[in-house]
Amino acid sequence: MSKIPLRSLRLCGEMIMRKFRLTRETLYGLCAILIWSTTIAFPRSLSEQVGALRGGAAIFSISGFFCLTWFFRQNHIRARLRSFPAPYLYGCGGLFILYMLALYIAIGLSRDRYQALEIGLINYLWPCCTILFSLFLLRKKGSWLLWPGTFLALLGVMLAMTQGTQVSVSSFTRNIPGNPLAYLLALIAALSWGLYSNLARRWSTPQGENGALLFIPATGIVLLLIAFWSPAPGVWTLRAALESLFVGLATMIAYILWDSAMRKGDLVFVAACSYFTPFLSTLFSCFYLNIRPSAVLWIGCGLIIAGSLLSWLAVSEPSSQIIRNEPRESHTG
């Protein structure tokens, strides 16, 4: 008798997955969002202890070590390396590194926590960029609902992140002229991640290797070199080391899952769900620190839900041919 409810639940789950196109790779993307949301407080803590660049170098060095261990423990290394299409390996790899460098340097250049929050808001333009770029790079079709959906989602992200702090349009216009490089790098980060998410799908092959296994250690090496030549005040403690280890493992898992989702999953649906990252991270921090969420947070959540839903419904697959991991296109731009 107990098998009947379990079978019914399994069939119900399969129906929901088919209805909403929730393939395994799409679920990977949702898992990546959850991981980022629940670990975002730890990189902040680490950057406050040892600096943004040193913290980022530690995180990606640890992630890179585990990635390379996993990659090289398998057979046919040379054949697997040759299986990467050159545009995907070098183009997407370069965008991956550019995103991380731009983001960590921008955070390091922020002069106070308000500027760091504003830089974080600019960085969270990447879900919007991912959806918009899919119209051009993947030839998806978008309706007029995309614009109100994008506006509502971004407004919800701002409410979820600011939580009544002194961040507004006037604070942006006041702070940008005094620290333009930091804000420019945050914008570059958002644009580069939107491009990466789309081009990973366009330039990869159907059964190709996961490039994040190589992109992450490459990022760690570059961040280590920059951190070595840019010393920052800070002291390594046991807490900082444990946070680096934990976030390093979480980073490896999240980015590998994200790359799989962008290459094979429902890109627009996952990108629309990405708007929830700042809300979920704020909500997690509230529960973790025993802080009661404010009404503004729940208003932001409602706006994100409405905006994400509209953005997802507004974008559809092309009616002719879906540009989707085809070998003949793996060497084209």
Backbone torsions as a table, in degrees:
resi	resn	phi	psi	omega
1	MET	NA	-34.4	-176.8
2	SER	-69.3	-20.8	-179.0
3	LYS	-74.3	-24.9	-177.5
4	ILE	-65.8	-50.5	177.5
5	PRO	-61.3	-38.4	179.7
6	LEU	-64.0	-41.0	178.3
7	ARG	-65.9	-39.5	178.7
8	SER	-63.5	-42.1	178.1
9	LEU	-63.5	-39.9	-180.0
10	ARG	-65.0	-43.5	178.8
11	LEU	-64.5	-39.0	178.0
12	CYS	-63.2	-42.9	178.2
13	GLY	-62.5	-39.7	178.7
14	GLU	-66.3	-37.7	178.0
15	MET	-64.3	-42.3	179.6
16	ILE	-63.9	-41.6	179.9
17	MET	-64.4	-39.9	178.1
18	ARG	-68.8	-39.2	-177.5
19	LYS	-64.0	-43.3	-176.3
20	PHE	-102.6	16.3	177.7
21	ARG	56.0	38.8	-178.2
22	LEU	-87.1	79.3	175.8
23	THR	-74.5	173.2	180.0
24	ARG	-59.5	-42.0	-179.0
25	GLU	-67.8	-34.1	175.9
26	THR	-64.0	-41.0	176.4
27	LEU	-63.7	-33.1	175.3
28	TYR	-57.6	-43.8	179.3
29	GLY	-62.7	-40.3	177.8
30	LEU	-65.1	-37.3	176.9
31	CYS	-65.4	-38.7	177.5
32	ALA	-61.3	-40.7	178.3
33	ILE	-62.0	-43.3	179.1
34	LEU	-63.1	-41.2	179.6
35	ILE	-64.2	-47.2	177.9
36	TRP	-59.6	-39.9	-176.1
37	SER	-66.4	-36.1	-175.6
38	THR	-90.5	-7.1	-179.0
39	THR	-115.5	-0.2	-173.2
40	ILE	-66.8	-25.5	-179.7
41	ALA	-70.9	-27.9	-176.2
42	PHE	-72.6	-43.7	174.0
43	PRO	-60.1	-34.4	176.8
44	ARG	-63.0	-46.0	178.5
45	SER	-62.3	-41.1	-179.0
46	LEU	-66.0	-40.6	-179.9
47	SER	-66.5	-32.3	177.2
48	GLU	-69.0	-27.6	-178.2
49	GLN	-85.8	-42.3	-172.5
50	VAL	-124.8	-1.2	-177.6
51	GLY	100.0	152.2	-175.4
52	ALA	-65.3	-45.8	-176.8
53	LEU	-68.4	-44.2	179.6
54	ARG	-66.2	-38.5	177.2
55	GLY	-65.3	-44.2	177.9
56	GLY	-63.5	-40.0	178.2
57	ALA	-62.5	-40.8	179.1
58	ALA	-65.7	-44.4	-178.4
59	ILE	-61.7	-48.7	-175.4
60	PHE	-78.4	-22.4	173.5
61	SER	-68.9	-43.6	176.7
62	ILE	-65.0	-45.4	177.5
63	SER	-60.2	-44.4	-178.8
64	GLY	-62.6	-38.0	178.7
65	PHE	-60.8	-46.0	-180.0
66	PHE	-69.0	-35.8	178.3
67	CYS	-63.3	-47.6	-179.9
68	LEU	-66.2	-37.4	176.5
69	THR	-60.4	-43.2	179.3
70	TRP	-68.1	-41.0	-176.2
71	PHE	-68.0	-45.1	-173.2
72	PHE	-86.0	-7.7	177.0
73	ARG	-78.2	-13.2	179.2
74	GLN	-91.6	166.5	-175.5
75	ASN	-86.6	170.6	174.8
76	HIS	58.6	52.8	-176.0
77	ILE	-62.0	-48.6	-176.7
78	ARG	-63.7	-42.7	178.8
79	ALA	-63.6	-37.6	179.5
80	ARG	-69.7	-36.5	176.7
81	LEU	-66.6	-38.7	179.6
82	ARG	-72.0	-17.7	-178.9
83	SER	-73.8	-15.7	178.6
84	PHE	-73.5	123.4	171.5
85	PRO	-60.9	137.7	-176.0
86	ALA	-56.8	-43.8	178.9
87	PRO	-60.5	-38.9	179.9
88	TYR	-68.7	-45.3	-176.4
89	LEU	-65.5	-48.8	-175.0
90	TYR	-90.3	-39.6	-179.6
91	GLY	-70.1	-54.6	179.3
92	CYS	-68.9	-35.2	176.1
93	GLY	-61.6	-42.2	177.7
94	GLY	-64.3	-40.4	178.8
95	LEU	-67.1	-37.4	177.4
96	PHE	-60.7	-48.7	179.9
97	ILE	-64.9	-42.2	-179.9
98	LEU	-60.1	-42.6	-180.0
99	TYR	-60.1	-48.7	-177.6
100	MET	-65.6	-42.5	179.2
101	LEU	-63.0	-48.6	-178.2
102	ALA	-60.9	-41.8	-177.4
103	LEU	-67.8	-48.5	-176.7
104	TYR	-69.3	-36.7	177.2
105	ILE	-68.1	-39.3	178.2
106	ALA	-62.1	-43.9	177.6
107	ILE	-63.1	-41.2	178.9
108	GLY	-64.1	-29.7	-179.7
109	LEU	-83.7	-12.7	180.0
110	SER	-64.2	137.3	-172.6
111	ARG	-89.7	-18.9	176.5
112	ASP	-156.1	177.2	-174.9
113	ARG	-69.9	-23.0	177.0
114	TYR	-70.5	-42.0	176.1
115	GLN	-66.0	-37.5	177.3
116	ALA	-61.7	-37.6	178.6
117	LEU	-68.4	-41.0	178.3
118	GLU	-65.1	-39.3	176.9
119	ILE	-64.0	-39.3	176.0
120	GLY	-62.4	-38.2	177.9
121	LEU	-64.3	-42.7	177.8
122	ILE	-63.7	-40.4	178.6
123	ASN	-60.2	-34.1	-178.6
124	TYR	-78.5	15.7	166.0
125	LEU	-77.7	-9.5	-174.1
126	TRP	-64.7	-34.5	174.5
127	PRO	-61.8	-39.7	176.6
128	CYS	-62.3	-45.2	179.4
129	CYS	-62.6	-39.6	-179.8
130	THR	-61.0	-45.0	-179.9
131	ILE	-68.4	-44.3	-178.9
132	LEU	-65.5	-42.4	-179.9
133	PHE	-65.7	-26.6	179.4
134	SER	-65.2	-24.9	177.9
135	LEU	-65.9	-32.2	-177.1
136	PHE	-98.2	-43.4	-173.7
137	LEU	-82.4	-31.6	-179.4
138	LEU	-112.0	3.6	176.7
139	ARG	57.5	36.8	173.4
140	LYS	-78.6	161.4	-178.5
141	LYS	-107.6	135.9	-179.4
142	GLY	-123.1	141.9	177.0
143	SER	-99.2	178.8	-178.4
144	TRP	-65.7	-18.4	179.4
145	LEU	-64.9	-18.4	-178.1
146	LEU	-63.1	-35.5	-175.5
147	TRP	-72.2	-50.0	174.4
148	PRO	-64.8	-32.7	177.8
149	GLY	-63.7	-43.4	178.7
150	THR	-64.3	-42.0	-179.9
151	PHE	-63.0	-46.7	-178.8
152	LEU	-64.4	-41.0	-178.5
153	ALA	-65.9	-43.6	-179.8
154	LEU	-67.1	-37.3	176.2
155	LEU	-64.0	-40.5	177.4
156	GLY	-64.9	-39.9	176.7
157	VAL	-60.8	-42.6	-179.8
158	MET	-64.3	-42.8	179.0
159	LEU	-65.7	-38.8	-178.6
160	ALA	-67.8	-35.1	-176.2
161	MET	-84.1	-38.0	-173.5
162	THR	-77.7	-42.3	175.7
163	GLN	51.8	45.9	175.5
164	GLY	82.7	5.6	177.8
165	THR	-76.2	174.8	-176.0
166	GLN	-85.2	56.3	177.3
167	VAL	-117.7	123.3	-177.5
168	SER	-154.2	-179.4	177.7
169	VAL	-61.8	-39.2	180.0
170	SER	-66.4	-34.8	178.5
171	SER	-68.9	-34.7	175.6
172	PHE	-63.0	-50.2	-178.3
173	THR	-64.9	-24.4	178.7
174	ARG	-82.0	-36.6	-174.0
175	ASN	-89.0	-30.5	-176.6
176	ILE	-60.5	-46.4	179.2
177	PRO	-61.4	-28.5	-179.3
178	GLY	-82.3	-18.1	-179.1
179	ASN	-147.9	61.3	-171.8
180	PRO	-66.4	-33.8	-176.6
181	LEU	-62.6	-41.0	-179.1
182	ALA	-62.7	-44.4	-179.2
183	TYR	-70.6	-35.8	177.0
184	LEU	-64.6	-41.6	178.7
185	LEU	-65.4	-36.4	176.9
186	ALA	-63.5	-39.4	177.6
187	LEU	-67.6	-41.2	176.7
188	ILE	-60.2	-39.4	178.7
189	ALA	-61.2	-46.6	-179.2
190	ALA	-62.8	-43.2	-179.5
191	LEU	-66.7	-41.7	-177.4
192	SER	-67.3	-36.5	179.4
193	TRP	-72.4	-34.3	174.2
194	GLY	-63.5	-40.9	176.7
195	LEU	-66.1	-44.8	180.0
196	TYR	-57.6	-45.9	-175.9
197	SER	-62.0	-35.5	179.4
198	ASN	-81.6	-43.0	-176.3
199	LEU	-72.6	-24.7	173.9
200	ALA	-61.3	-33.6	177.7
201	ARG	-77.1	-40.8	-175.6
202	ARG	-72.0	-38.8	-171.3
203	TRP	-96.7	-10.6	-178.8
204	SER	-84.0	171.7	176.1
205	THR	-109.3	158.6	-172.5
206	PRO	-55.0	-44.6	-177.4
207	GLN	-111.3	26.0	-176.4
208	GLY	-71.8	167.2	178.2
209	GLU	-71.5	159.7	177.7
210	ASN	-83.1	110.6	-175.5
211	GLY	-67.1	-19.4	-180.0
212	ALA	-60.9	-25.3	177.9
213	LEU	-62.9	-24.3	177.3
214	LEU	-104.2	-31.8	-178.8
215	PHE	-65.8	-38.6	-177.7
216	ILE	-64.9	-50.3	177.6
217	PRO	-63.9	-33.7	176.5
218	ALA	-62.8	-40.9	176.9
219	THR	-63.4	-41.0	178.4
220	GLY	-60.6	-41.6	179.5
221	ILE	-64.2	-45.6	-179.3
222	VAL	-64.1	-43.9	178.9
223	LEU	-64.7	-36.3	177.1
224	LEU	-62.6	-43.9	-179.7
225	LEU	-63.7	-43.9	-179.7
226	ILE	-67.5	-42.2	179.5
227	ALA	-64.3	-33.3	179.7
228	PHE	-66.1	-38.6	-178.9
229	TRP	-89.7	-3.0	179.1
230	SER	-128.9	70.7	-177.9
231	PRO	-62.9	142.8	179.9
232	ALA	-130.0	150.2	178.0
233	PRO	-65.7	145.5	-179.9
234	GLY	154.0	153.9	-177.7
235	VAL	-126.2	131.6	176.6
236	TRP	-78.8	129.2	178.0
237	THR	-123.6	173.8	176.9
238	LEU	-61.1	-38.1	178.4
239	ARG	-62.3	-45.3	180.0
240	ALA	-63.6	-39.0	179.7
241	ALA	-65.9	-42.2	179.4
242	LEU	-67.2	-39.4	176.9
243	GLU	-63.9	-39.5	178.0
244	SER	-62.0	-43.6	-179.7
245	LEU	-64.1	-46.2	-178.8
246	PHE	-64.1	-48.9	-177.7
247	VAL	-68.7	-32.8	177.5
248	GLY	-61.0	-45.3	177.5
249	LEU	-66.0	-42.7	179.6
250	ALA	-64.9	-38.6	179.3
251	THR	-62.7	-45.1	178.9
252	MET	-57.7	-49.0	-177.7
253	ILE	-64.1	-44.8	-175.3
254	ALA	-64.7	-45.5	-176.5
255	TYR	-73.4	-31.1	174.5
256	ILE	-66.2	-42.9	177.7
257	LEU	-64.3	-41.1	-179.1
258	TRP	-64.1	-43.7	-179.9
259	ASP	-61.2	-40.8	177.2
260	SER	-63.6	-40.4	179.9
261	ALA	-65.5	-40.7	-179.2
262	MET	-69.8	-31.0	-177.9
263	ARG	-82.0	-33.0	-170.7
264	LYS	-130.8	-12.2	-175.6
265	GLY	-95.3	-169.3	177.1
266	ASP	-82.2	93.4	-172.2
267	LEU	-59.3	-46.2	-175.8
268	VAL	-66.6	-41.9	179.7
269	PHE	-62.9	-44.8	179.8
270	VAL	-66.0	-41.9	179.0
271	ALA	-63.3	-39.1	177.4
272	ALA	-64.7	-39.3	177.7
273	CYS	-68.5	-21.6	-179.3
274	SER	-64.8	-21.3	175.7
275	TYR	-59.0	-22.1	-178.2
276	PHE	-78.5	-9.9	-175.9
277	THR	-56.2	-52.6	179.7
278	PRO	-64.6	-35.1	178.2
279	PHE	-64.7	-48.4	-178.4
280	LEU	-64.7	-38.1	179.1
281	SER	-66.1	-40.2	177.1
282	THR	-66.1	-41.9	179.5
283	LEU	-63.9	-42.1	178.4
284	PHE	-62.7	-42.0	179.5
285	SER	-63.6	-37.7	179.0
286	CYS	-62.7	-45.9	-179.9
287	PHE	-70.0	-38.9	-178.2
288	TYR	-66.6	-38.2	-178.3
289	LEU	-96.0	6.5	178.7
290	ASN	59.2	46.3	177.3
291	ILE	-110.5	133.2	-179.0
292	ARG	-76.4	123.9	179.1
293	PRO	-61.9	140.9	-178.8
294	SER	-84.5	168.5	178.6
295	ALA	-65.1	-30.7	179.6
296	VAL	-61.0	-37.5	179.9
297	LEU	-62.9	-42.5	-178.6
298	TRP	-72.3	-32.6	173.5
299	ILE	-63.4	-43.6	177.1
300	GLY	-60.4	-39.2	178.2
301	CYS	-61.4	-44.3	179.0
302	GLY	-61.5	-41.6	178.6
303	LEU	-65.9	-39.0	178.6
304	ILE	-64.2	-42.3	178.7
305	ILE	-60.4	-48.2	-179.1
306	ALA	-64.2	-45.6	-178.1
307	GLY	-67.0	-41.1	179.6
308	SER	-64.5	-42.2	180.0
309	LEU	-63.8	-44.8	178.7
310	LEU	-64.1	-41.7	-179.7
311	SER	-63.1	-40.7	-179.8
312	TRP	-67.5	-44.7	-178.6
313	LEU	-69.4	-24.7	-175.7
314	ALA	-76.7	-20.2	-175.6
315	VAL	-111.1	129.7	-179.2
316	SER	-129.6	167.3	177.6
317	GLU	-70.3	152.2	176.1
318	PRO	-64.5	147.4	-176.5
319	SER	-74.2	-23.2	-178.6
320	SER	-88.2	-93.7	-176.8
321	GLN	-120.1	131.2	178.2
322	ILE	-81.0	123.7	176.7
323	ILE	-73.9	107.9	-166.2
324	ARG	-151.9	89.0	168.8
325	ASN	54.4	39.8	-179.3
326	GLU	-91.1	138.0	-176.6
327	PRO	-59.1	-34.6	-176.8
328	ARG	-70.9	-17.0	179.9
329	GLU	-102.2	-0.3	-174.5
330	SER	-70.1	-14.1	-179.1
331	HIS	-115.2	19.8	178.8
332	THR	-117.1	163.7	177.8
333	GLY	-91.7	NA	NA
